[in-house]
Amino acid sequence: MALLVLSAALPASTLPVQAGEKQFPAIVHLRHPDGREEIVNVSDLRFVYYDRRFVRHPTGFGKPADLEIRDLPREVHSIRDEELARLRFAKIRKAVFMYREEGGKRLLRLVVTRSSRRRKPADWPGGHLRNANMSLLPHFRGCVGDRTIDFPLPPFVEPLSFTEPILTQIDILPPVRGRRR
């Protein structure tokens, strides 16, 4: 009985991978500040965005309530934007981050090639990804070996120089079923 209550109380993102749940292996391309390219094999790719929650804590009669802001991570197997549109990993072949000239600035664009050849590529502005302007920045997360690594999005405006590796492309491989436990 206690296990049932505990499993209901834990959020879904902290539970282990269920048998039969799909895992999406991927190849992540990174560009370093010195210009060299790095390729990282990721075993379970996820898109992480944050839902902003406002929690009011009462402080007593006649006093203003304390306001706490929480950003709750949501790990999903699709790329989502502000209009709640999504591109499922199962239907994506490649996601490329590039900069294009818009209004005198070079802004980030996400160009997604789908596995169906009949559908044209999706082209989204980088700033329109799910909750990118309201809470913590969304990013990609994956397992490399036995470690979980976050791959942050490139800056929304192209920098003249950068100090950390920048995500340039993600090649999503066909999904694999999770191992049985």
KAFENFEN-V415902 format. One record per pair of residues at least 6 apart in sequence whose ideal C-beta (glycine too) atoms are under 6 Angstrom apart, sorted by sequence separation. I is the first residue (numbers start at 0). J is the second residue. D is the distance in whole Angstrom. If there is no record, write none. Layout:
i=I j=J d=D
i=I j=J d=D
This chain:
i=30 j=36 d=6
i=58 j=64 d=6
i=79 j=85 d=5
i=131 j=137 d=6
i=57 j=64 d=5
i=58 j=65 d=6
i=98 j=105 d=4
i=29 j=37 d=5
i=77 j=85 d=4
i=78 j=86 d=5
i=112 j=120 d=5
i=129 j=137 d=6
i=55 j=64 d=4
i=56 j=65 d=4
i=77 j=86 d=6
i=99 j=108 d=5
i=128 j=137 d=5
i=140 j=149 d=5
i=28 j=38 d=6
i=77 j=87 d=5
i=110 j=120 d=5
i=111 j=121 d=4
i=55 j=66 d=6
i=97 j=108 d=6
i=138 j=149 d=5
i=139 j=150 d=4
i=26 j=38 d=6
i=27 j=39 d=5
i=76 j=88 d=5
i=110 j=122 d=5
i=153 j=165 d=5
i=54 j=67 d=4
i=96 j=109 d=6
i=138 j=151 d=5
i=153 j=166 d=6
i=26 j=40 d=6
i=27 j=41 d=6
i=109 j=123 d=5
i=138 j=152 d=6
i=95 j=110 d=5
i=25 j=41 d=5
i=109 j=125 d=6
i=150 j=166 d=5
i=52 j=69 d=5
i=94 j=111 d=5
i=24 j=42 d=5
i=107 j=125 d=3
i=25 j=44 d=4
i=51 j=70 d=6
i=52 j=71 d=6
i=93 j=112 d=4
i=91 j=111 d=6
i=92 j=112 d=5
i=22 j=43 d=4
i=23 j=44 d=5
i=49 j=70 d=4
i=50 j=71 d=5
i=92 j=114 d=5
i=49 j=72 d=6
i=50 j=73 d=6
i=90 j=113 d=6
i=90 j=114 d=6
i=47 j=72 d=5
i=48 j=73 d=6
i=86 j=111 d=5
i=47 j=74 d=5
i=45 j=74 d=4
i=46 j=75 d=5
i=126 j=155 d=5
i=125 j=155 d=5
i=46 j=78 d=5
i=86 j=121 d=6
i=80 j=123 d=6
i=81 j=127 d=5
i=107 j=153 d=6
i=80 j=127 d=5
i=80 j=128 d=6
i=107 j=155 d=5
i=79 j=129 d=4
i=104 j=156 d=6
i=105 j=157 d=4
i=96 j=153 d=5
i=98 j=157 d=4
i=12 j=74 d=5
i=70 j=134 d=4
i=23 j=88 d=5
i=70 j=135 d=5
i=96 j=166 d=6
i=96 j=167 d=6
i=95 j=168 d=5
i=94 j=169 d=5
i=93 j=170 d=5
i=91 j=171 d=5
i=48 j=129 d=4
i=49 j=130 d=6
i=48 j=130 d=5
i=51 j=133 d=6
i=51 j=134 d=4
i=88 j=171 d=5
i=49 j=134 d=4
i=89 j=174 d=6
i=49 j=135 d=4
i=48 j=137 d=4
i=47 j=138 d=6
i=46 j=139 d=6
i=47 j=140 d=5
i=45 j=140 d=5
i=44 j=141 d=5
i=43 j=141 d=6
i=43 j=142 d=5
i=41 j=141 d=3
i=42 j=142 d=5
i=41 j=143 d=6
i=39 j=143 d=6
i=27 j=150 d=6
i=32 j=161 d=6
i=32 j=162 d=6
i=31 j=164 d=5
i=29 j=164 d=4
i=30 j=165 d=5
i=30 j=167 d=5
i=28 j=167 d=5
i=28 j=168 d=4
i=27 j=169 d=5
i=25 j=169 d=5
i=26 j=170 d=4
i=25 j=171 d=5
i=23 j=171 d=6
i=24 j=172 d=5
i=23 j=174 d=5
i=21 j=174 d=4
i=22 j=175 d=5
i=22 j=177 d=6
i=20 j=177 d=5
i=18 j=177 d=6
i=16 j=177 d=4
i=18 j=179 d=4
